[in-house]
Amino acid sequence: MQKNKRGEITIYYRHSDPFLIITEQGTLEGLEYEMLMGFKYYLLNQYGYDLTLTWELKRSFGDIYSQIKDHSKVGDIGLDIISKVPEREKEVKFSAPYFPDIQVLITNRSAPTIESIKDFAEMFEDYTAVSVEGTTYDIYLRELMKSQQMEFELQHIRSSNDIIRYIESNEMTFGYVDLPNYILALNKNKKIKRQNLLSKKGFGYCMIFSLDSDWNIPLNEFLASKEFELLRTKSVQKYLGYDVNQLISHIAEGENEEIVLLQREKSYMNEELHSKEKQAQEQSYIQNILLISIILALTITYFLFNSNRVKSKANEILTKHRQMIEQQNALLSRRNEDLVSRDEEKNNFIHILSHDLRAPINNITALANILNMNPEDLNEEQSRMINHIANESMRLNKMVTKILDIEKIESKTSEQFVRINLTKVVQHVVETNITHASAKKIEIITNLLPDVEVLGDEQYLFHVIENLVSNGIKFSPHEKKVFIDLTAQNHLALVKIKDEGPGMTAADQKNMFKKFQVLSAKATAGERSTGLGLSIVNKYIGLLGGELECDSEPGVGTTFTVKLSLA
């Protein structure tokens, strides 16, 4: 950059109104966006540097922070109204603050108002705190829980943008939000209020860099410049309004934020009262007009009395129908809550069961390793069987880990995919299932195109192919065949697993991807089924960006086709 006066930085960001906004047209705007564009033109005007900005969207604060801490390059910047705290200074480098960091504790407007900090523990013991994991909102709530010796429930949601909306919709909740968002919510007359005495004032919002980055030097120079001061003032007025700009300026200059906030809140209350008084006057005027109109109308429309009686009866019927619908809605709401509760209990049971499975699996692995400590005392078949037991127990342990990570599967997030030799994965699956097939005298016939490569996760791919092959063996009668073909067609790799089993009915094909679904077909050698296999396979296929097709005819057999994009 020093030689050719050109540079490039990548900015990892998240939608955070009003700091960084993604418009309906997909363009960016907001305080932080204008700050970085101002920095670009500052370098160009002051030093003749042509800076290219690349914007990369992340889903959450945690994703941005992890990117800068663990995976960033020297020219990467993290941007998400990030507070500077001592624990983070050990992991990332911070810029100078570009905006005051003030957080206030809010509740639903129906919640009681505390007069002292001591009142908080008594009044809010049964409330639920709402936060975003890993943020200063979370840190401040845990400090509050510790200082007040409370045990309130702490619920995490994905985005800080949703905290105010959640608290407004749920009465017995509270949480920390940034001051600008609180002020904007007051302007929109949201059903929230601030609890005095519990505000937090931090070092200020900063950008973050990797520890070996030096981009903080020119950025700090820009943040200390008159150009930035002018830009920030105009941006705050543009996105937050003149009054909010004055409020932020008073607090930033050292005035007591509690007094400034109370004055501003009183101003909002006065404005709201004035608005309501004006509405009351308008309503009174309208009521007087209506009253006169009704009196005149009654003298003219007396002859319509009978028809009015009919209308009144119809209104009564409509009212009863409306009440019935409201009762049905309330019943549906309670049933929905019951279903959600049962689903959570079921998931908890799966997690507990998966954890409990690890102990016997680890014992099996340990015993296999002990048996294999003296290989000279074992014949070739014994050694092969012991190694097979050890390998299968380790694979089962990985499967349990995947079940424990079911939330990740449900949310359809994926790990960083790598180039995988699909041919070797299929061959490994065949080797793993040879013993099972031999026990039932089933012949596995393969036709594999060599060195077929796809992008994916090896464990996911192994689990998909292994589950389908083991199912083909499990549900095939003795002395039958299982066919495995691996081909490439256009841009796709195709893996076909065909068995000569009983096939599946139309009802089974409709339900086969549901969790804990045991189908009508039975294993031919007493094998057990959990009903989870095809469900998890379907989830893995989705994560890998592939497709799974099933062609089955009762009494003939079943063919599963896995379609994956070639690398």
Residue, then its C-alpha position, 0 to 999 in steps of 0.5 A: m500500500q505504501k508503494n502503489k497507494r492502494g489498499e483493501i479491507t474486508i468489513y464483517y458486519r451485521h444488520s443493526d438499526p440505526f448503525l448499519i442498515i440493509t435496505e429493501q434494495g439490498t444496499l447499505e446505510g447507517l451510522e457505521y456505514e457512513m463512518l467507513m465510507g468517510f474513512k475511505y475518502y479521508l485516506l484519499n483526500q489526505y494521503g492519496y490512498d485508494l482504499t477498496l471496501t469489501w462488505e461481508l454479512k455475518r448472522s450474529f455478533g458471535d460470528i463477527y467476533s470469532q471471525i476476527k479473533d480466529h480467522s481474520k487477515v491483517g486487513d479485516i475489520g469487525l463492526d457491530i457496536i462492539s463494547k471494549v471490555p478487558e477480557r476481549e482486549k486479550e483476544v482482539k485489538f480495538s480502535a478508539p471509540y466512535f460512539p458512546d457505549i451506554q446501555v439501559l435496563i428496560t422492562n415491559r411498560s406493565a412492570p413495576t418501577i423500582e425506587s432503589i436497587k434493593d427493590f429490583a431483587e424483590m420485584f423481579e425475582d420471577y421475571t425472565a432476562v433476555s439477552v444475546e449470548g457473548t455480548t455485554y448485554d449478557i455480561y451486565l445481566r450476569e453481573l446484576m444476578k451476582s450482585q443482587q444474589m438472584e437466580f432469575e432465568l436468562q434466555h438467549i435470542r439470536s439478535s440484539n435487534d429483537i430484544i425490544r420487540y421481545i420485551e414489548s410482547n412478553e410482560m414478565t421480561f427485562g434486559y439491557v439495550d443500547l441507548p440509541n435503540y431505547i430512544l428510538a423505541l420511545n419515539k415510536n411509543k413502544k410499550i417499554k420503560r427504563q428502570n432507573l439506577l441500573s444503566k451501564k456506561g462503557f468505554g465506547y463502541c469500537m471497531i475490532f481487528s486481529l492482534d497483529s493488525d495495524w489498521n487501528i492507527p489510520l482509523n484512530e487518526f480519522l476518528a480523532s479528526k474534525e472530518f469525523e466529528l462533523l460526519r458523526t454529527k450529521s449522521v446522528q441527526k440523520y438517523l436518530g434526529y436532532d434531539v437524540n444528537q443533543l442527548i448523546s452529546h450531553i452524555a458524551e461530554g460528561e453530564n450525568e446520564e441519569i439526569v439527562l435521560l430523566q429529562r428526555e423521558k419527561s419531555y417524551m411524556n409531556e409530548e405524549l400527554h399533549s398528544k392525548e389531550k389534543q386527541a381528547q379535544e378532537q374526540s369531544y368535538i366529534q362526540n358533540i357533532l355525533l350527538i347532534s347528528i344522532i338526535l336529528a337522525l332519531t327524529i327522521t328514522y323512527f320508522l326504521f325501529n323494527s329493522n334496527r331490532v333485526k340489526s341488533k339481533a344480528n349484532e348479538i349473534l355476531t358477538k357470540h360468534r366472535q366470543m366463540i372464535e376467541q375461545q377457540n383461539a385461546l384453546l389453540s394457543r394453550r394446545n400449541e404451548d403444550l406441544v412446544s413444551r412436549d417437544e422440549e421435553k423430548n429433545n431433553f430426553i434425547h440429549i440425556l440419553s445420548h450423554d448416557l450412551r457415551a459411558p458404555i461406548n467408551n468402556i467398549t473402546a477401552l476393553a477392545n484396546i486392552l484385548n489388542m495390547n498383546p497382538e501376538d497372542l491373537n490369530e488374524e481373525q481375532s485381531r480383525m474382529i477386535n479392531h472392528i469392535a474398536n473402530e465401530s465403537m469410536r464411530l458410534n461415539k461420533m454418532v452420539t456427538k452428532i445427535l448431541d449437535i441436533e440443534k445445529i442440524e435443525s438450524k441447517t448451519s454447516e461447517q467449512f466443507v473440504r474436498i472429499n474423495l467420495t469413492k474412498v468413503v463408499q469403499h470404507v462403508v463397504e468394508t465396514n459392513i462386510t461382516h454384517a452382510s456375511a453373517k446373512k450370506i448377502e453379497i455386496i456388489t459394487n460398481l464404483l467410478p474411481d476418484v469421484e470428489v465432492l465438497g462436504d464433510e467426511q463424517y456426514l458423507f460416511h454416515v449417509i452412505e453407511n446408514l443406507v447400506s446398513n439398512g439395505i442389509k438389515f431389511s434384506p432376506h438371507e442370500k440376497k444381494v445389495f448393489i452399490d453404484l457410484t457414477a457421475q452425470n453432468h455436474l452431479a455425483l450419483v450414489k445408488i444403493k439397491d436392495e432386494g428386500p420387502g420394499m416400502t408401502a406408500a405410507d412408509q415412503k410418506n413417513m420415512f424421514k420423520k424422527f422416531q418413525v418405525l416403518s412397517a418393514k421388519a429387519t430379517a435377522g432381528e436387528r433393532s431400529t430407533g427410527l432416527g436413521l433416515s431422519i438424520v440422513n435427510k438432514y445431513i443431505g440438506l446440509l451437504g446441499g444434495e438430494l435424496e431420492c427413493d424408489s421402492e416397490p413392495g415385494v421387489g426392493t428399494t433403491f435410494t439415490v444420493k445426488l451431490s454436486l461434484a467438486 
